[in-house]
Amino acid sequence: MMIQMKRKGLIVVVSGFSGTGKGTLMKALTARYDCYALSVSATTRDPRPGEKEGSEYFFISDSEFEKMIEEDALVEHAGYCHHYYGTPKKFVEEQISIGKDVILEIEIQGALQIKKKFPEALLLFVMPPNVPELESRLRGRGTETDEVIHERMLRAKTEAEGIEQYDYIIINDQLDECVEQTHAVIEAAHYTPFRNEQFIEEIRQQLDELI
């Protein structure tokens, strides 16, 4: 009997300091490869210039978000800089079922929630090449005050303490190189033994039958 290792969709969690270019990286990755689906999170923060409803985020009120929590309609949720962020469950489950790798761009609190619920999830932490570059990118947005930038840098210092809980780090310096590196890491993760236990067991059964 022929056995083929079926490609199962993975949950790929992408976190990183604010300003590392996570969103740009994920959009470039999903544009270049058709094996990914980019999950759209819900948030209670206001849209930034150029952001569209249902594209970057679903922008909802605090009460709407709290209702989703009560109804268990989120895979994960977390508070960040005085706002809620969370991942709607329905979309993730639909994409995984058809073999797509679902990319979730979420903060460290939510990432660890995902890992607890879904041990097979792959956790990636996006980092800048250095801290001055991180601050430069935050200021380059032109949308945050000095106070908010300072708050985000303080948050980055806290988040840096949890990086070891991730599977891989991704250095976002040159975008094209970073896209290729990220894709290679995700592809390699598909072939780890603990993500292919059914295939391994089928091989063992065939060996037993043959011998």
C-alpha positions in Angstrom: 0.0 0.0 0.0 1.4 3.4 -1.0 1.7 5.9 1.8 2.0 9.6 1.1 2.6 12.2 3.7 -0.3 14.6 3.5 0.4 18.3 3.9 -1.5 19.6 6.9 -2.1 23.3 7.4 -0.1 24.9 10.2 -0.9 27.7 12.5 2.0 30.1 12.1 2.2 32.7 14.8 4.3 35.8 14.0 5.1 38.2 16.8 7.7 41.0 17.2 8.3 44.4 18.5 6.1 47.2 17.2 8.0 48.7 14.2 9.8 45.6 13.0 7.7 45.5 9.9 5.7 42.3 10.7 2.7 43.4 8.6 4.8 44.3 5.6 6.6 40.9 5.8 3.4 38.9 6.1 1.8 40.7 3.1 4.9 40.1 1.0 5.0 36.4 2.0 1.3 35.7 1.2 1.6 37.6 -2.1 4.6 35.5 -3.2 3.3 32.1 -2.1 -0.2 30.7 -2.4 0.1 28.2 0.4 -0.6 30.8 3.1 -3.7 32.5 4.4 -3.2 35.7 6.4 -5.6 35.8 9.3 -7.3 39.2 10.0 -7.4 40.1 13.6 -10.1 42.1 15.4 -9.0 45.1 17.4 -10.5 48.0 19.4 -7.9 50.5 18.3 -8.6 53.2 15.7 -7.5 52.6 12.1 -4.2 54.1 11.0 -4.0 56.1 7.7 -4.5 53.7 4.8 -5.9 50.8 6.8 -9.2 49.3 5.7 -11.9 47.4 7.5 -11.5 43.7 7.0 -8.1 44.0 5.3 -5.6 45.0 8.1 -8.0 44.5 10.9 -11.7 44.2 11.9 -12.1 47.4 13.9 -14.7 46.9 16.6 -15.8 48.4 19.9 -14.8 47.3 23.3 -18.3 45.9 23.9 -18.3 43.9 20.6 -14.9 42.5 21.5 -16.0 41.5 25.0 -19.0 39.7 23.5 -16.7 37.7 21.2 -14.7 36.6 24.3 -17.9 35.5 26.0 -19.1 33.5 23.0 -15.6 31.8 22.6 -15.4 33.2 19.1 -11.7 33.9 19.4 -8.7 31.6 19.1 -6.8 34.0 21.4 -7.0 37.6 22.6 -4.8 40.0 24.5 -4.5 43.6 25.6 -1.8 45.8 24.2 -1.3 49.6 24.7 -4.8 50.1 26.1 -6.5 48.1 23.3 -7.9 44.6 22.6 -6.5 42.4 19.9 -7.8 38.9 19.0 -8.0 36.2 16.3 -11.5 35.1 15.1 -11.7 31.3 15.3 -13.9 30.5 12.3 -11.4 31.7 9.6 -8.5 29.8 11.1 -10.4 26.5 11.3 -11.6 26.8 7.7 -8.2 27.5 6.2 -6.4 24.8 8.2 -9.0 22.2 7.0 -8.1 22.9 3.4 -4.3 22.6 4.0 -3.4 26.3 4.1 -0.9 27.6 6.6 -2.7 30.3 8.5 -0.5 33.2 9.6 -1.5 35.0 12.8 0.2 38.3 13.5 -0.3 38.6 17.3 1.4 39.8 20.4 3.4 37.5 22.8 0.4 37.0 25.2 -1.7 35.7 22.4 1.1 33.6 20.9 1.6 31.7 24.2 -2.2 31.1 24.4 -2.0 29.6 20.9 0.9 27.4 21.8 -0.9 26.1 24.8 -4.1 25.3 22.8 -2.3 24.1 19.7 1.1 22.6 20.5 1.8 22.0 16.8 1.7 25.7 16.1 4.9 27.3 14.8 6.0 30.5 16.7 8.2 33.1 14.9 9.5 36.3 16.5 10.5 39.1 14.1 13.3 41.3 15.2 15.0 44.4 13.8 18.7 44.3 12.9 19.4 46.7 15.8 17.5 48.9 18.3 18.3 52.3 16.6 16.7 50.9 13.4 13.6 49.9 15.4 13.2 53.5 16.8 13.8 54.9 13.4 11.0 52.8 11.9 8.6 53.8 14.6 9.3 57.5 14.0 9.1 57.0 10.3 5.4 56.0 10.6 4.6 59.6 11.4 1.5 58.5 13.3 2.7 58.2 16.9 3.6 60.8 19.4 6.9 60.8 21.3 5.0 59.5 24.3 3.5 56.5 22.4 6.9 55.7 20.8 8.5 55.7 24.3 5.7 53.4 25.5 6.3 51.0 22.5 10.0 50.9 23.2 9.3 50.1 26.9 7.0 47.3 25.7 9.7 46.0 23.4 12.1 45.7 26.4 9.5 43.6 28.2 8.7 41.4 25.2 12.5 40.8 24.7 12.4 38.7 27.9 10.0 36.2 26.2 11.7 35.6 22.9 13.2 32.2 24.0 9.7 30.8 24.1 9.5 31.0 20.3 10.7 28.4 17.8 12.6 30.7 15.5 13.7 34.3 15.3 13.5 36.2 11.9 15.7 39.2 11.4 13.8 41.7 9.2 16.6 43.8 7.5 16.2 43.3 3.8 12.6 42.4 3.0 13.1 40.0 0.0 15.7 38.0 2.0 13.5 38.0 5.0 10.5 36.7 3.0 12.6 33.8 1.6 14.0 33.0 5.0 10.6 32.9 6.6 9.2 30.7 3.9 12.1 28.2 4.3 11.6 28.0 8.1 7.9 27.3 7.7 8.4 24.7 5.0 11.0 22.9 7.2 8.6 22.9 10.1 6.2 20.8 8.1 8.7 17.9 8.3 9.3 17.7 12.0 8.4 14.3 13.4 5.9 15.5 16.0 3.9 17.2 13.2 3.8 13.9 11.3 3.0 11.3 13.9 0.2 9.7 11.8 2.6 9.2 8.8 5.3 7.8 11.0 2.8 5.3 12.6 1.6 4.2 9.2 5.2 3.4 8.2 5.8 1.5 11.4 2.6 -0.6 10.8 3.8 -1.4 7.3 7.1 -2.5 8.6 5.4 -4.7 11.1 3.3 -6.3 8.4 6.2 -6.8 6.1 8.5 -8.3 8.8 
